[in-house]
Amino acid sequence: MSFAFGIGIGTQNKQGEWLEVFYQQPSLTPDRDLIDVVESALGYQGGNQAISVTAEQLTKLAESLRQIGQTEQAKLAETAASSKRPVVVTVLATDDTASSTPEVYLKLHLISHRLKKPHGVKLDGIFALLPNLAWTNEGAVDLNELPERQLQARMEGRVLEVKSVDKFPQMTDYVVPGGVRIADTARVRLGAYVGEGTTVMHEGFINFNAGTEGTSMIEGRISAGVIIGKGSDLGGGCSTMGTLSGGGNIIISVGENCLIGANAGIGIPLGDRCTVEAGLYITSGSKIALLDDNNELVELVKARDLANKSDLLFRRNSQTGAVECKTNKTAIELNEELHANN
């Protein structure tokens, strides 16, 4: 059984190099019959391949797909046959390290289509395969070709608007998941996983290979690799430390029904029902005063010792400046639990 399949319409530069690819209907674990059709119609010989195809090949592929009952993919192949843009058929036999731009885009689509969750596909090495592009109101443009395109647009009485210069496009130019609100679509990258019921406000940000399980209010930053559990809220200006922004190899996550206050931040994974006070940033090495029900010190621990623990309240003592932790369980029970895990 193959890993993934997609018929993509993309953009190439004047050298014929792929800049980006749009997969309207990516498929996870496609049927063996579909792969057999790709072998016979396009000469696919196994492994991970991105096959550039002609209109004639797409017409043949569509006929074969319809014969095996793959109606939706057949319609997509027929539509792509009339495309003025280059078309690629990408087959991933395995989830190995990508070797081409179309392969990377297929994997990013799988996440944003909610077919795979963050960390569910192998994305190492993708930066070398994603060219830095001008993302314009007319699509992706090679930066070396941008001045010519801008001049051409002006001469035709138009303005070529450059929305960003980046390796990643905004997700909503490719995928709009059902049941979400995104106030500023430029702040959610392709490869983000946005669960149903999520609201991303204007200052919210979701990086690739990161996202929410659903029913969250996001007014802060979800860095690469971070997943937010259902019902958890990120307050205005708060942040989560991703694997690309100082978190090392630790996977930062937030459990269900948590609250990270405005301008706060975390560098440890949180369990369920945790709260981080507004303005408090917790890194893994932060010294935390573990308090009992009478606000007496039980033990001084490092924040990493509290990773993935539930029902915690992190706060800063307004008089001493010490970072403190209260819990719904007694601090003594939590302390015993921490030492039992050592």
C-alpha positions in Angstrom: 0.0 0.0 0.0 1.4 3.4 -0.9 1.5 6.3 1.5 0.0 9.2 -0.5 -1.1 10.3 -4.0 -2.1 13.6 -5.6 -2.7 15.3 -8.9 -1.3 18.8 -8.7 -1.4 22.0 -10.7 1.7 24.1 -10.1 4.0 26.9 -11.1 7.4 26.6 -12.6 10.0 29.3 -13.3 11.6 29.9 -16.7 14.1 27.1 -16.1 11.3 24.6 -15.6 11.9 24.3 -11.8 8.9 23.8 -9.6 8.0 26.7 -7.4 4.7 25.4 -5.8 2.0 22.9 -6.3 -1.8 22.9 -5.5 -3.4 19.5 -4.7 -7.1 19.9 -4.7 -7.8 16.4 -3.5 -4.8 14.7 -2.0 -5.2 11.0 -1.1 -3.8 9.1 1.9 -3.0 5.4 1.5 -4.5 5.1 -2.1 -5.9 1.8 -3.3 -3.6 -0.6 -5.1 -5.9 -0.3 -8.1 -5.2 3.4 -8.4 -1.4 2.9 -8.3 -1.7 0.1 -10.9 -3.5 2.6 -13.2 -0.7 5.2 -12.7 1.8 2.6 -13.6 0.1 1.7 -16.8 -0.9 5.2 -17.8 2.1 7.2 -16.8 4.9 4.6 -16.5 5.3 4.9 -12.8 7.9 2.4 -11.6 7.5 2.5 -7.9 9.1 4.6 -5.1 8.5 8.3 -4.5 8.0 10.1 -7.8 6.7 13.5 -9.0 5.8 12.9 -12.6 5.3 15.8 -15.0 2.4 15.0 -17.3 0.9 16.2 -20.5 -2.8 16.8 -21.4 -2.9 13.5 -23.4 -1.5 11.6 -20.5 -4.1 13.1 -18.1 -6.9 12.2 -20.5 -5.7 8.6 -20.6 -5.3 8.6 -16.8 -8.8 9.9 -16.3 -10.3 7.2 -18.5 -8.5 4.5 -16.6 -9.4 5.9 -13.2 -13.1 6.0 -14.2 -13.0 2.3 -15.2 -11.9 1.4 -11.6 -14.5 3.6 -9.9 -12.1 6.4 -8.9 -14.7 9.0 -10.1 -13.4 12.0 -8.1 -9.8 11.5 -9.1 -10.9 10.9 -12.7 -12.8 14.3 -12.7 -9.7 16.0 -11.3 -7.5 14.5 -14.0 -9.9 15.6 -16.7 -10.0 19.1 -15.3 -6.2 19.3 -15.0 -5.9 18.2 -18.7 -7.2 21.7 -19.7 -4.8 23.5 -17.3 -2.6 26.3 -18.7 -0.2 25.6 -15.8 2.1 22.6 -15.5 0.6 19.5 -13.9 2.3 16.9 -11.8 1.2 13.5 -10.6 2.9 12.7 -7.3 3.1 9.2 -5.8 4.7 8.6 -2.4 5.2 4.9 -1.9 6.6 5.6 1.6 6.9 8.5 4.0 10.6 9.0 3.3 12.5 12.3 3.2 11.2 14.3 0.3 13.4 14.7 -2.7 11.4 17.3 -4.7 9.2 20.4 -4.3 6.0 18.6 -5.4 6.6 15.9 -2.8 7.0 18.5 0.0 3.8 20.3 -1.1 1.8 17.0 -1.0 2.9 16.4 2.6 2.0 19.9 3.6 -1.4 19.5 2.0 -2.0 16.2 3.9 -1.6 18.1 7.2 -3.8 21.1 6.2 -6.5 18.8 4.8 -6.5 17.1 8.3 -5.4 13.8 6.8 -2.3 13.8 9.0 -1.6 15.5 12.2 1.6 17.5 13.1 4.5 15.1 13.4 2.5 12.6 11.4 4.7 13.0 8.2 8.4 13.2 7.8 9.4 16.8 7.0 13.1 16.9 7.7 15.1 18.6 4.9 12.2 20.4 3.4 13.7 23.9 3.5 16.2 23.1 0.8 13.4 22.0 -1.4 11.2 25.1 -0.8 12.4 28.1 -2.9 12.0 31.5 -1.4 9.4 33.1 -3.5 7.4 36.3 -4.0 3.8 35.5 -3.2 1.7 37.8 -5.2 -1.9 38.5 -6.2 -1.0 36.5 -9.4 0.5 33.6 -7.5 4.1 32.5 -6.9 6.9 34.3 -8.7 10.6 33.4 -8.8 12.5 36.3 -7.2 14.8 36.5 -10.1 11.9 37.0 -12.4 10.0 39.4 -10.2 11.3 42.7 -11.6 10.3 41.7 -15.1 6.9 40.6 -14.0 6.4 43.9 -12.1 7.4 46.0 -15.1 5.1 43.9 -17.4 2.2 44.5 -15.0 2.8 48.2 -14.9 3.0 48.4 -18.7 -0.4 46.6 -18.8 -2.0 49.1 -16.4 -1.9 46.7 -13.4 0.0 46.5 -10.1 1.6 43.2 -9.1 1.1 43.1 -5.4 3.7 41.3 -3.4 2.0 39.9 -0.3 5.0 38.2 1.2 8.5 36.9 0.4 8.8 33.5 2.0 9.3 29.8 1.5 5.7 29.0 2.7 2.5 30.3 1.3 -0.6 31.1 3.4 -2.7 28.0 4.0 -6.0 29.4 2.7 -4.7 29.9 -0.8 -4.6 26.1 -0.9 -6.9 24.7 1.8 -9.8 26.2 3.8 -10.7 23.6 6.4 -14.3 23.3 7.5 -15.6 24.9 10.7 -12.9 27.5 11.3 -12.5 31.2 11.6 -9.3 32.9 10.6 -9.3 36.7 10.9 -5.9 37.3 9.1 -5.3 34.4 6.7 -1.7 35.5 6.1 -0.8 34.3 9.6 -1.6 30.7 9.0 1.0 28.8 6.8 0.4 25.9 4.5 1.1 22.8 6.6 -0.8 24.0 9.6 -3.5 21.8 11.1 -6.5 23.8 12.1 -9.1 21.7 13.9 -12.8 22.2 13.6 -14.1 24.9 15.9 -10.9 26.9 16.0 -10.8 30.7 15.9 -7.6 32.4 14.9 -7.8 36.1 15.7 -5.8 38.8 14.0 -2.6 38.4 16.1 -2.8 34.6 16.2 -0.2 32.7 14.2 0.0 29.0 13.2 3.2 27.7 11.7 3.6 24.6 9.5 3.6 21.2 11.2 1.7 22.7 14.1 -1.9 23.5 15.0 -5.0 22.8 17.1 -7.1 19.8 17.8 -10.2 22.1 17.7 -12.5 24.4 19.6 -9.6 26.8 20.5 -9.3 30.6 20.6 -5.9 31.5 19.2 -4.6 35.0 19.9 -1.0 34.0 20.3 1.7 32.1 18.4 1.8 28.4 17.7 5.3 27.7 16.6 6.4 24.8 14.4 5.9 21.4 15.9 3.4 22.6 18.6 0.0 21.0 18.9 -2.8 22.6 21.0 -5.4 20.3 22.6 -9.1 20.8 22.3 -10.7 23.7 24.2 -7.4 25.4 25.0 -7.0 29.1 24.5 -3.9 31.2 23.8 -4.2 34.8 25.0 -3.1 37.8 23.0 0.7 38.0 22.3 1.5 34.7 24.1 3.9 32.2 22.5 4.8 28.6 22.4 8.5 27.6 22.0 8.8 25.4 18.9 11.5 23.0 17.8 12.8 25.7 15.4 12.8 28.5 17.9 14.9 27.3 20.8 13.0 24.3 22.0 15.6 21.8 20.8 14.2 18.4 20.2 11.6 18.7 23.0 8.1 18.5 21.4 6.1 21.3 23.0 2.4 20.7 23.4 -0.6 22.0 25.3 -3.2 19.6 26.7 -7.0 20.1 26.7 -8.8 23.1 28.3 -5.6 25.0 29.1 -5.2 28.8 29.2 -1.9 30.6 28.4 -2.5 34.2 29.4 -1.7 37.3 27.4 2.0 37.8 26.7 2.9 34.6 28.5 4.8 31.7 27.0 5.9 28.1 27.5 8.9 26.0 26.8 7.6 22.8 28.3 4.7 20.6 27.3 1.6 21.2 29.4 -0.9 18.6 30.6 -4.7 19.2 30.7 -6.4 22.0 32.5 -3.3 24.1 33.1 -3.1 27.9 33.4 -0.1 30.1 32.8 -0.5 33.6 34.3 -0.4 36.6 31.9 3.1 37.8 31.3 4.8 34.7 32.6 7.3 32.9 30.4 8.3 29.4 31.5 11.4 27.7 30.0 12.4 24.2 30.9 15.1 25.4 33.3 12.9 27.9 35.2 13.0 27.4 38.9 9.4 26.8 40.2 8.3 27.0 43.8 5.8 24.2 44.4 3.3 25.4 46.9 0.8 23.6 49.2 -2.7 24.6 49.9 -1.5 27.1 52.5 0.9 28.7 50.0 3.9 27.2 51.8 6.9 26.0 49.9 7.1 22.2 49.5 10.0 22.0 47.1 11.9 24.0 44.5 11.8 22.2 41.1 12.7 22.9 37.5 9.8 23.5 35.1 10.8 20.5 33.0 10.0 18.3 36.1 6.4 19.5 35.7 6.1 18.7 32.0 2.9 17.0 30.9 1.4 17.3 34.4 -2.3 18.3 34.6 -4.2 20.8 36.8 -1.4 23.2 37.3 -1.5 27.0 37.9 1.7 28.8 37.1 2.0 32.3 38.5 4.6 34.9 39.5 4.7 36.2 43.1 4.1 39.9 42.8 6.2 40.7 45.9 9.2 38.4 45.5 9.1 37.7 41.8 9.4 34.0 42.3 7.7 31.7 39.9 5.2 29.5 41.7 3.0 26.5 41.0 -0.3 25.6 42.6 -2.2 22.4 41.8 -5.7 21.0 42.3 -4.0 18.0 43.8 -2.1 18.6 47.0 1.5 19.7 46.4 2.6 16.8 48.6 1.0 14.2 46.3 2.5 15.9 43.3 5.9 16.0 44.9 5.8 12.3 45.6 4.7 11.7 42.1 7.6 13.7 40.7 10.2 11.8 42.8 8.6 8.4 42.0 9.3 9.2 38.3 13.0 9.9 38.9 
